[in-house]
Amino acid sequence: MQLYGNIEVDAVSTCRHADSLKSTDSESWPFSVRRVQPTIGAEIGGIDLRDPLTDDLYLALRRALVKFKVLFFRNQNITPAQHVAVARRFGELEIHPVIPHHPDHPELCVFGRKDGKPGRENLYHSDVSWREIPSMGSMLRCVTCPEVGGDTMWINMVAAYENLPEDVKQLIGKLQAVHDGLPVFSQGLNAEQVEGYRKKYPPMIHRVVRTHPESGEKILYVNEGFTTHLANFTTVKPYRFGSDFKMAEMDLLQYLFRQAAAPEYQVRLHWQPDTIAFWDNRSTQHYAVQDYYPAERQMMRATIVGDRVF
């Protein structure tokens, strides 16, 4: 059993009964819902996230998150403490080992470079897929942003999997991938910090195709940000001579990475101050467009601990 807020949900049972969890387009929601793209994204209205979520509202938002993959809330002038509180309603919050934290709320990552350099989040990724237990979701609030530029894109990786050729599905269903945060985060660490990070956060192996614990959907779960290689490619597809298996492995991985770049699976958000995006890290990737430098953009993110990949 998993405890979601104050409500217990059996993850295995929900996976087995995925059809009963899937919302329909005609479902009645206790808030307004405006679809943004056919495959992903909805703007939610009629909610003030400064107020504690009731059980009914919490469960409806969780169903909406699973259905639409990313939810957008406008005009949410919440404090950092309220940000932490509403995110914690969905589960335990993690503390990131590298990204700077809010001084009073270590659960909040603070994004906003002051070193005169552009940001480095412009690659397709799923937050902390390099953890043994990756995150369930992330809640990102815009504090300040440029009038033009600095959009973020989210990608429906359920749709990316569903539209793969059947022979590719058969192959990758048996594969595992290695996820490692160090290649990205080592750029901001000294040698001692790199050694400490490696001891605490070794590379993790996850299934290339994971199952969503609430909907039962199959998800393509590799990303160019943190997936370094396939762990068992040679046992699934033996090589013929020399090291040709390595080239085939990397060709396959690059092909899988490219699925996230398909516009048909994407939604794009133009930020405004006090906009919040809440996304399911299990079923999505995202890409922060770095087209606004030298203008500044300041954001705060709370990340919710998830469950083991299966």
C-alpha positions in Angstrom: 0.0 0.0 0.0 1.1 3.6 -0.7 0.0 6.6 1.3 -1.1 9.5 -0.9 -1.6 12.5 1.4 -3.9 11.0 4.0 -5.4 8.4 1.7 -4.1 4.9 1.1 -3.9 3.5 -2.5 -2.8 0.0 -3.4 -0.4 0.6 -6.3 -0.5 -3.0 -7.5 -4.3 -3.1 -7.4 -4.6 0.2 -9.3 -2.2 -1.1 -12.0 -4.3 -4.2 -12.4 -7.5 -2.2 -12.7 -6.1 0.6 -15.0 -9.3 1.0 -17.0 -11.3 2.0 -13.9 -8.8 4.8 -13.2 -8.8 6.3 -16.6 -10.8 9.4 -16.8 -13.1 10.1 -19.8 -13.5 13.3 -21.7 -17.0 13.7 -20.3 -15.9 13.3 -16.7 -17.1 16.0 -14.3 -14.2 17.7 -12.5 -14.5 19.9 -9.4 -12.5 22.6 -11.3 -12.3 23.9 -14.8 -10.2 21.9 -17.4 -9.0 23.3 -20.7 -7.1 20.9 -22.9 -4.0 22.4 -24.3 -2.9 19.7 -26.8 -4.6 16.5 -27.9 -2.0 14.2 -26.3 -0.8 16.1 -23.3 -1.5 19.1 -21.0 -4.4 20.8 -19.4 -4.9 24.2 -17.8 -6.7 24.0 -14.5 -8.9 26.9 -13.2 -11.1 27.6 -10.2 -8.5 26.5 -7.6 -6.5 28.6 -5.2 -3.5 26.6 -4.2 -3.0 28.8 -1.1 -5.9 26.8 0.4 -5.4 23.3 1.7 -6.6 20.6 -0.7 -9.6 18.6 0.5 -9.5 14.8 0.0 -11.9 15.0 -3.0 -10.0 17.9 -4.6 -6.7 16.1 -4.0 -7.9 12.9 -5.6 -9.4 14.7 -8.6 -6.1 16.5 -9.2 -4.3 13.3 -9.0 -6.6 11.7 -11.6 -6.2 14.7 -13.8 -2.4 14.5 -13.5 -2.4 10.9 -14.6 -4.7 11.6 -17.5 -3.2 14.8 -18.8 0.4 14.2 -17.7 1.0 18.0 -17.0 -1.3 20.5 -15.3 -1.0 24.3 -15.6 -2.3 26.8 -13.0 -2.2 30.5 -13.6 -2.3 33.4 -11.1 -1.1 31.4 -8.1 0.5 33.9 -5.9 1.7 31.4 -3.2 4.5 31.7 -0.7 7.4 29.2 -0.6 5.8 27.6 2.5 2.5 27.2 0.7 4.4 25.8 -2.3 5.9 23.1 -0.1 2.6 22.4 1.6 0.6 21.8 -1.6 3.4 19.7 -3.1 3.7 17.6 0.0 0.0 16.8 -0.2 1.0 14.4 -3.1 3.8 12.7 -1.2 7.2 13.0 0.5 9.4 15.7 -0.9 13.1 15.2 -1.9 16.0 17.4 -1.3 18.2 17.7 -4.4 21.9 17.1 -3.7 23.3 19.6 -6.2 20.7 22.3 -7.3 20.6 25.3 -4.9 17.8 25.4 -2.3 15.6 28.0 -0.9 17.2 29.3 2.4 14.2 28.5 4.5 12.8 25.5 2.6 15.4 23.0 1.4 12.7 21.0 -0.4 12.5 23.9 -3.0 15.1 24.0 -5.7 15.8 27.5 -6.9 16.6 28.1 -10.6 18.0 31.4 -11.6 21.6 31.8 -12.7 23.5 34.8 -11.5 26.9 33.9 -13.0 26.3 35.6 -16.3 25.8 32.2 -18.1 22.8 30.7 -19.8 21.0 27.8 -18.1 21.8 24.2 -18.9 18.3 22.6 -18.6 17.8 22.6 -22.4 17.9 18.9 -22.9 15.1 16.3 -22.8 15.0 14.7 -19.4 12.9 13.3 -16.6 13.8 14.7 -13.2 16.1 12.5 -11.1 15.7 9.4 -13.1 19.2 8.6 -11.8 17.8 7.9 -8.3 17.1 4.4 -7.1 13.5 5.6 -6.5 12.9 8.3 -9.2 10.3 11.0 -8.6 6.6 10.8 -8.9 6.2 14.4 -10.0 7.5 18.0 -9.9 5.7 21.3 -9.2 7.5 24.3 -10.7 6.4 27.9 -10.0 7.5 30.9 -12.0 8.7 33.8 -9.8 10.0 36.1 -12.6 10.5 35.5 -16.3 11.2 37.5 -19.5 8.2 38.8 -21.5 9.4 36.7 -24.4 11.2 33.4 -24.4 12.0 30.9 -21.7 9.2 28.5 -22.5 9.2 24.9 -21.3 8.0 21.8 -23.3 6.6 18.5 -21.9 6.5 15.3 -23.7 4.0 12.4 -23.4 6.3 9.3 -23.2 3.3 7.0 -23.1 2.3 8.1 -26.6 6.0 7.9 -27.6 6.0 4.2 -26.6 2.6 3.4 -28.0 3.6 4.6 -31.5 6.8 2.7 -31.7 7.0 -0.1 -34.3 6.1 -3.5 -32.9 9.5 -5.0 -33.5 11.1 -2.2 -31.5 8.6 -2.7 -28.7 9.5 -6.4 -28.6 13.2 -5.6 -28.4 13.2 -2.9 -25.8 10.7 -4.7 -23.6 13.6 -6.9 -22.5 16.1 -4.1 -22.0 17.4 -2.2 -19.1 19.2 1.2 -19.1 21.7 2.9 -16.9 20.8 6.3 -15.5 23.5 8.6 -14.1 23.3 12.2 -12.9 27.0 12.8 -12.6 27.7 13.6 -16.3 25.3 16.6 -16.0 26.0 17.8 -12.5 29.8 17.3 -12.4 30.1 20.5 -14.4 29.4 22.4 -11.2 31.4 20.3 -8.7 35.0 20.1 -7.7 36.9 16.8 -7.5 36.1 16.1 -3.9 32.4 16.8 -4.5 32.4 14.5 -7.5 33.8 11.7 -5.4 31.2 12.3 -2.7 28.4 12.4 -5.2 29.5 9.2 -6.9 29.6 7.3 -3.5 26.2 8.5 -2.5 24.5 8.3 -6.0 25.9 5.5 -8.1 24.5 4.8 -11.5 21.1 3.1 -11.4 19.6 0.5 -13.7 15.9 0.9 -14.7 13.7 -0.8 -17.3 13.6 0.8 -20.7 9.9 0.3 -20.7 8.4 1.0 -17.3 4.8 0.6 -16.1 2.8 3.5 -14.6 1.8 2.4 -11.1 -1.6 4.2 -11.2 -2.8 3.8 -14.8 -0.9 0.6 -15.9 0.3 2.4 -19.0 3.6 1.4 -20.6 6.2 4.3 -20.8 9.4 4.7 -22.8 11.7 5.5 -19.9 15.1 6.6 -21.3 16.2 10.3 -21.6 19.2 12.0 -23.1 19.8 13.9 -19.9 20.6 11.0 -17.6 20.5 7.7 -19.6 24.1 6.8 -20.5 23.8 3.3 -22.0 21.9 0.1 -22.1 22.8 -2.4 -19.4 22.0 -5.7 -21.1 22.0 -5.1 -24.8 24.4 -7.9 -25.7 22.4 -10.5 -23.8 19.3 -9.5 -25.8 21.0 -8.9 -29.2 24.4 -10.6 -29.5 27.1 -9.0 -31.6 28.5 -10.5 -34.8 32.1 -9.3 -34.8 34.4 -7.0 -32.9 32.5 -4.3 -31.1 29.6 -3.8 -33.6 27.2 -4.5 -30.8 28.2 -1.2 -29.2 27.4 0.8 -32.3 24.0 -1.0 -32.6 23.3 -0.2 -28.9 24.1 3.5 -29.3 22.1 3.6 -32.5 19.1 2.2 -30.7 19.5 4.5 -27.8 19.7 7.6 -30.0 16.6 6.4 -31.9 14.7 6.1 -28.5 16.0 9.5 -27.4 14.6 11.1 -30.6 11.1 10.0 -29.8 10.9 12.9 -27.3 11.5 15.4 -30.0 8.3 14.6 -31.9 5.9 17.7 -31.8 2.9 15.4 -31.8 3.8 14.3 -28.2 4.5 17.8 -26.9 2.9 20.7 -25.2 4.6 24.1 -24.8 4.0 26.6 -21.9 4.7 30.3 -22.1 5.5 31.3 -18.5 4.0 34.2 -16.6 4.8 35.1 -13.0 2.8 33.0 -10.6 2.2 30.2 -13.1 2.6 26.7 -11.8 3.3 23.6 -13.8 2.7 20.2 -12.1 3.9 17.2 -14.1 4.1 13.5 -13.8 7.8 12.6 -14.0 7.0 8.9 -14.6 5.2 9.5 -17.9 6.8 12.7 -19.2 10.0 14.3 -20.1 10.5 18.1 -20.4 12.9 20.6 -22.0 13.5 24.1 -20.8 14.1 26.4 -23.9 17.2 28.5 -23.4 16.3 31.3 -25.8 16.1 34.2 -23.4 19.7 34.9 -22.2 20.9 37.4 -21.0 17.4 38.1 -19.6 16.8 36.3 -16.2 14.2 33.8 -15.2 13.7 32.7 -11.6 11.8 29.5 -10.7 11.2 27.3 -7.7 10.5 23.6 -7.9 9.3 21.0 -5.4 9.9 17.4 -6.4 7.8 14.5 -5.0 9.4 11.1 -4.2 7.9 8.3 -6.4 8.2 4.6 -6.5 10.5 1.9 -7.8 10.5 1.3 -11.5 8.8 -1.9 -12.7 
